[in-house]
Amino acid sequence: MNRKSFKLIQPILDGYDAERAKNTCGLCISCWGSSLSEVLRISSNEAKEWLEKETSSIFIPVHEKAQNLLNEMKRMLQDVLDVSKALRKEQKRD
């Protein structure tokens, strides 16, 4: 970590309270290019709810498509397994 990076996070580290921060993530204004004079506190539950609300319209259809593809792949693999077993049985008989 270089000195500039350390200077940016030092005020956060100085004021860090592990008990208080268990369910909180801090987003500092400096991440957006301003001074480090203000730290926003957002509970992880609020962040989770916001992320779910903002991304559900994208991820739900993608997840459903992925689930369908996974199920199709499982069926195909089961078909290959069944054919392989039948061929082994047939080979043992000959």
N, C-alpha and C positions, 0 to 999 in steps of 0.2 A: 504494500500500500504506500503510495507516495504521500508527501506532506500535504498537498492540496486536498486529497481525498480524506486524509485523517482530520484536517481542519473542518471539513464539512460534517463529519459524523461525530466529532468530539463532543459538541453540545448535547447530542442525543445520548451518547454513552455516559456523560456526566449526570444526566437526569434520569437515567434508566432505573426503573424500579421493577424488579422481576415479578413480584406479587401483583402489582397493578397492571403489568403488561401481559399477563397470562392470556387474556381474551381481547387484546387490543393490538393493532398494528399501527405504527406511526408512519405517516407520509409527510415528508418535509417539503416545504415550499422550494427549497434549493434544487430539488429534483426538476423543477420547472424553470430554473434559471434565476430565481429571485433570491433574496437573502435568506438566511437560516433563522430569522427572527420568530417564525411561527411554525409550530408543529401541529398538524391535524391529527386527531385521534378518531379512529373509526373502529368500531367493534368488529371482530371477525364474523359474527352472526350477521351484522348489517352488510358487510362486504359480500358474504356468501349469498344472501338474499338478492342483492343488487346484481351480482354476477349471474345468478340463475335466471333472473328476470330478463337481463340484457342478452343472454346467449341461448336461451331455451328455443327461440324460433329457428336458430341455426342447428344447434346440437341435437335436438330431439329427432328431427328427420334424418340427420346423419347417423345417429345412434340406431334408429330403426332400420335403416338401409344396411348398416354394418351387421346388425343382428341377423337380418335376413340372409346376407351373404355368408355369415358364419354357419347358420343352420343349413344352408344349401351345401356348403363345403363339407359339413359333418355327414350329411346324407350321401354325398358322392364318395367320401372316404369309406363309409359303411358299405356302399355298393362294391367298391374295390376290394374291401376285406371279404365280403361274401363271395365274390367271384374267385378270389385267391384261395379261399377255403374249398370251394367246389373243385377247382383245378387240382388242388393237393389231393383231395379225396379220389378224384378221377385218376390221378397219376399213381396213387397207391394201389388202386384196383388193377392197373395194367401191369 
